[in-house]
Amino acid sequence: MKKKVLALLMFGMMALSLAACGAGGSSSGSSAGGASGSSSGEIEIGTVVVGIDGTYPPFNYMDDNGEPTGFEIEMIQEIGERAGLEIEFKAVPWDGVFGQIESGKIDTYACCIFPNEERQEKYLFSREYIYDENRFIVRTGDGSLYKTYKDLEGHKIGVAGGGNSILALENLQKDQNLDFEIVAYNNENYVNDLALGRLDIIYKSPVSAFVEAKSLGVGFEVAECPTVESASCALPWRKDDARSAKICELFSKATQEMLDDGAMKELSEKWLEMDLAAYEPLI
């Protein structure tokens, strides 16, 4: 009899413990998909809302019908199919990205985000999908003018504001004691300003820079000056949130499958005209 009572007490304590864990998982608040933990402790995911810039070809942009398209769009759609997830894309300006992730208005953001150390402290990142080094881009014929970092002095360099790229340039200035002007932009106008001669150099992914140069009818080239950073692209997710952690896990699994079976390579060659698949992770 004593053994039976003891067994019942232990069972009751385990049940209470599991219930507490389930409550912890569901207390992560509302999410972009409006899902919450169920009474059995299972996590309901619902729709995964992916924020996009929508003006960043060939990674993500709007087609002639106003529908999102591009490398990251097709990649995420396939990840959704493989993981059994419903995906919704939402246009969000770059300068409001991380606030919207933290507030739960979107689940993640696709715009070839580099998971640097500072971002890794604040967010989860699913498996990196491509490498994408920023380089110093100049007008055709000017590439040999910039062979070393010292050659950057006295010039105006356009860069996307609020991201890792501007931080890399600021660190370069300090580390190398260089005097050049950093001009930060909240949109892609710095590509046009390089074409018009308002800037001498831009610091940007050659893939997207050359696509935009083609649309503008101008010629760009990569300066001989080396890059400041090696970078990879990954999707950020909220930390301390059971639903986000689960989606991140599912995205990582599907991304790894695409890297393993060649699907990522195919998409990269289709949209980026080269194989940039991140076979070996940098983080």
Buried (B, 14 or more C-beta within 10 A) or exposed (E): EEEEEEEEEEEEEEEEEEEEEBEEBBEBEEBBBEBBBEEEBEBBBBBBBBBBBBBBBBBBBBEEEEEBBBBBBBBBBBBBEBBEBEBBBBEBBBEBBBEBBBEBBBBBBBBBBBBBEEBBEEBBBBBBBBBBBBBBBBBEEBBEBBEEBEBBBEBBBBBBBBBBBBBBBEEBBEEBEBEBBBBBBEBBEBBBBBBEEEBBBBBBBBBBBBBBBEEBEBEBBBBBBEBBBEBBBBBBBBBEBBBBBBBBBBBBBBBBBBBEEEBBBBBBEEBBEEBBBBEEEEB
